[in-house]
């Protein structure tokens, strides 16, 4: 005897309305790979230990007073996260144009001094350009790092070099301090920590509250094939590839080459998975696809921010107070870019 299949009637709409809609969850989203190491303190401390061991600050402190070494280490660790954000915010590319090694250049070091009130400041201790250049040259001199190309060794600060630069600036801007420790603490409290709002807004707030959202993910998934076409291999999209991409798409171009390079690298560094991964992942120097999407979004919006800030332009401040923070607005800006370049 044949068994007949009986079609079940559709649910009434009232019953469908009772079925809960699954809420969007970043842990299962396009951006999931970028969040799992955001707040790990152990890799962060390991990164600090690596920077401290590579820095010449311990030797400088011991030459003055051996008791200062431990105190210097404590204050650098206390302010390590703001220091790292500063480093990200002022990273650029080798000014000679001979490589794409990243670091703080003399040009962006000067921009740091202007932004954070240690050069041309109202107080009598405000430094001159020659003072900043001297601090930079001393901190960048005799860099012995095998991962740096020879062309970069004399005009780039790596993150551990930035420790020394900050210490030298602190001593220069606070000559009446009782000792270098007091000068450094004063600089970090008054000229660094007090001015971190726009860094946090541009780096953390925009990422977590504006980009890592359902609206932006929808646009990214709609255009993932196009992004993969631009992006290429997942383990080779570094600064060189990003800068070439910007040039090909007309993104962040400026008649002042230093400004263009700074803005392009600013987007690249701020979009990378946090620095703590550098000791846990060998490919930390390249972008992965979700990071590329964030980097692209940053570049699209930064390109739209007005250039009405005092020279040299500061991408962190421009982005923090001039970029779109509404997820729907970000999604629309990215959608327009994808449509414009769909056939590139």
MOCORZI-V360827 format. One record per backbone hydrogen bond with DSSP energy under -0.5 kcal/mol. CO is the residue of the C=O (numbers start at 0). NH is the residue of the N-H. If there is no record, write none. Layout:
CO/NH
CO/NH
This chain:
1/3
4/6
11/14
11/15
12/16
13/17
14/17
15/18
17/19
24/27
25/28
28/31
30/33
31/34
31/35
34/37
36/39
38/40
39/43
40/44
41/45
42/46
43/47
44/48
45/49
46/50
47/51
48/52
49/53
50/54
55/59
56/60
57/61
58/62
59/63
60/63
60/64
64/67
65/68
66/70
67/71
68/72
69/73
70/74
71/75
72/76
73/77
74/78
76/79
78/82
79/83
80/84
81/85
82/86
83/87
84/88
85/89
86/90
87/90
89/104
91/102
93/96
100/93
102/91
103/156
104/108
105/109
106/110
107/111
108/112
109/113
110/114
111/115
112/117
112/118
113/116
117/126
122/125
126/119
127/130
127/131
128/132
129/133
130/134
131/135
132/136
133/137
134/138
135/139
136/140
139/142
142/144
144/147
148/151
148/152
149/152
151/154
152/142
155/157
156/103
157/161
158/162
159/163
160/164
161/165
162/166
163/167
164/168
165/169
166/170
167/171
168/172
169/173
173/176
178/182
179/183
180/184
181/185
182/186
183/187
184/188
185/189
186/190
186/191
187/192
188/193
191/194
192/195
195/199
196/200
197/201
198/202
199/203
199/204
200/205
202/206
203/207
204/208
204/209
205/209
205/210
206/211
210/212
212/216
213/217
214/218
215/219
216/220
217/221
218/222
220/223
222/226
223/227
224/228
225/229
226/230
227/231
232/235
235/237
236/286
237/241
238/242
239/243
240/244
241/245
242/246
243/247
244/248
245/249
245/250
246/249
254/256
255/258
255/259
256/260
257/261
258/262
259/263
260/264
261/265
262/266
263/267
264/268
265/269
266/270
267/271
268/271
273/276
274/277
275/278
276/279
276/280
280/283
282/285
287/291
288/292
289/293
290/294
291/295
292/296
293/297
294/298
295/299
296/300
297/301
298/302
299/303
300/303
300/304
301/304
305/307
312/314
313/317
314/318
315/319
316/320
317/321
318/322
324/326
325/329
326/330
327/331
328/332
329/333
330/334
331/335
332/336
333/337
334/338
335/339
336/340
338/341
340/343
